[in-house]
Amino acid sequence: MFARVSIQNDAAYRFDFLMRIGVAVLHLAAELMGVWVIYSNTKSLNGWGVWESLTLLGVYRAIVGSIRIFIAPNMRQTMEDIRTGTLDYVLMRPVGNQFLASVRRVVLYELFDVMLGVGLATFATVKLLHKMPIGQVAAFLFYLALGVMIVYSIWLALATTSFWFTRVANIEMVFWNLFEVSRYPVAVYPAAVRWFFTFVVPVMFITNVPAQAFFGKLPSGWVLAVGVVTAPVMFLLASAFWRYGVRRYSGASA
């Protein structure tokens, strides 16, 4: 139902729909040019060749598309609702308020970005392995889903801080700046930076691990175990933080 209503709303602006698809293609083209510049000067980045990096870039674009489909628009709307007091209209409905706040807006044209990303990752992996990695698809989708769960948990926690602070919309730029580092192979960073972005702020797990799962070069088992545990723990903590924040909400009539 949410998806259908969102399509109806977006259909009223067809030129905008086409422009956004064009922008997605241009974004990917610019990022491909960046990869070309790097690998025209070197054959490998600490063990990551051009096809491995293109697989990673595809995963990155797919995650960005997922964020823009439902995570970012809903969390932005939720932050605005908390600020203005219109979250009342979410809390009064007979459905879970976290669910409603998270999926009421679905920007389906961003699915094109996900398709571009998955298509690029598949093409690069086939070129790398000289075959379709059928056996790795399940692991790829599993770690991709865990990455989306981590991203959602981070955005939900950021949105929840609106219950205490008047304006926190600009704080999402902190996320985007941190997330930008996951466009590149984790192996190119110094050990301390690699550790920080893997275990403290797990942005590397969001993109690098799904890419490595696709072309069959997963990191050590204990790294995977930490990541598999981190995603559901972050989701549960973010959900608990949301419920705590809702209890602090005073509403528009207070």
N, C-alpha and C positions, 0 to 999 in steps of 0.2 A: 504494500500500500504506500509506504513512504517513497519507494522508488518510482511508482507510477505518478504520484503527485509531483515529485521532483522533475520527472520528464515533462510533465504538462507545463510546469513553470518555465523550464529551460527552453521548451519548444516555442515559446513566445519571442525568443531572441535567437533566431536561427543564424543570423550573420555572426553573432557573438560565439555561437557554438562552433561554427566553421573556423573562426579566427583562433579559438582556443586550441583546436586540433592543429592548425598551422603553427602556433606557438610551440606546441609539444614537439613537433617535427624539428623546428628550428633549435630548440633546446638540445635535442638529441644530436643534431648535426654539429652544434658548437662543441659538445662534449666529445664527439668522435674526432673532431679536429684536434682537440687537446691531446687525446690519446695518440693520434697520428704524429703530432709534434714531438711527443716524448719518445715514441718508438722509432722515429726516423733518426734519432741520435743514439739509441741503445737498443740492444736485442732483449734485454732482461732487466727487471727491477727486483733484485734479490730473489731470483727464482720465478718471478711472475713474468711470463711472456705476453705478447700482445693479445693472444686469444684468451688467456686467463683474465687479463685486465678488462677485455671487452665483455666477458661473462659477468665480471663484477659490476661493470657499468650498467649492464642490462638489469641486474638485480637492484642496483641503486635506483634506476628509473622506475622499476616496478614498485618499490617501496614508496618512492615519492608520489607516484600515482595513487597508491592505496591511502596515503595520508590525505591527499586532496579529494579523494572520493567521499570519505565520511568523517575522518578524524578531525582534520583542521576546520572544516565549516561548522561542524557541530560544537566543537570546543570553543570556537570564537563566539558562536551564538550563545552558548551557555555562559561564557564570561560576561557578555553584554546583558543577558537576562538577570544575572546576579547583581550586576551594577545598577540596573534600572528597576529591579524588583519584579520583573515580569516572569521570573522563574516560577511564580505562583501557578502559571498555566501548565507547567510541566508537573509540579508536585501534586496538583489536584486531580490528575487523571488516573484512572484505575489500571495502571501499568507501572512496572518498575521505573523509578525516576532516573536511575543511571542509564538504563536501556534506552528510555525515551530521549534523554539528553544526548545520547551518543549516536543515534541512528535516524533522527527525525528528518535530517537533510542528507540526501544522497546525490552527489554530483556525478552522474553517470558518464558524462562525456570525458571525465578524467580516466575512465576505463581504457581509453585509447592509449594513454601514457603507460598503463600497466601492460597492455598488449605489445606496445613497442619494446618495452623493457624485456619482457619474457621472450619475445621474438629474437631480440639481439642476443640475449643469453643463450638461447637454444642454438642459434646460428654459430656463435663463437665456439660453443662447446662441441658441436658437430665438426667444425673445422679443426679443433684441437685433437679430438679423439678419432676422427675419421669415421664416425658412426653416430647414430642417435643413441644417447645415453638412457635407454629405457629403464635400466636397472637403478639409475640414480634419481629418477623423477620423483619417487615417493619421498626420499630423503630431502631432496631439494624443496618440495612443497611443504614438508614438515618444518624445516628450519626457516623457510620463508614466513610461514604462519607464526612461528615463535617470534620472529623479528617484528612482524606487525603488532603482535601482542605487547612487546616491549615498548614500541613507539606509542601505542594507544595508552599504555599505563603512564608514560611520561607526560603526555598531553593532558590526561585526566587529572594528574596531580597538579600540573600547572594551572589548569582551569579551576581547580578546587581552591587555590590560594585566593581567588577572587572573593571568597567569603570574608576574608580579613583585609584585603587591600582593594582600594578603589579602582585602580586601573592596572592590569597586569598583561594587557594584550601585547605590549612590546616585548614581554619576556620570551615570547615564542621565537624571537630572533636569536636568542641564546641557543635554543634548540637547533635552529637551522644552521647556525655557524658551527656548532659541535658536530652536527650530522654531516656536514660537508666533508669532514675528514674521512668518512666511510666510503667516499667515491674511489679511494686509492687503496692499493693492497696494504694490509696491516704490516707486512714484512718491511716496508720502506721506512717505517718510523723507528726511532730509537727505542730501546727495550723499555725504558721507563714510560714513555708516551704510549707504547703498545700495550703495556700492562694497564695503564690508566683507562684507556678507551676500550679495553676488553672487560675489565672487572669492576671498575668504579663507575664509569659512564659507558655502558656496554653497546656503544654505537657500532663497534666493529663486528660484534656478533650479529647485528641486524643485517649486514650486507655480506661481509666476507665469508661467514660460515655457509650460508645458502649457496654462494657461488662455488665454494670449495666442494660442497656436497654434490653439485651438479657435474663438475668435471673430475670427481673422485679423489680429491686430495684433502680430506678432512684433517683438522689439527688433532692433537693428542686427545685421548679419551677423557682425561680429567677436565680439559678445557670445555669439551662438549657437555660434560656432566654439569659443570657450573652454569653453562648457558641454558641448558634444559631446565634446571631448577630455578634460575634467575627469572625467566619469563613468567611462570605462574605466580611466583612469590611477589614480583613487582605488580602483577595484576591484582592480587589479593590485597596488597598494601594500599594500592591506589584506590581500590574500591572501598576499603575501610576508611581511608582518608576522606573520600567523597561523602560517605555516610556521616562522618563526624562533622564535616563542613555543612551538610544540609541541616543538621541539628542547630547550627549556629545562625542559620538564615532567618532573618526577621520578616521578610516579605514586603510587598509594596505598601501595605496598609499600616505597617508598624510605625 
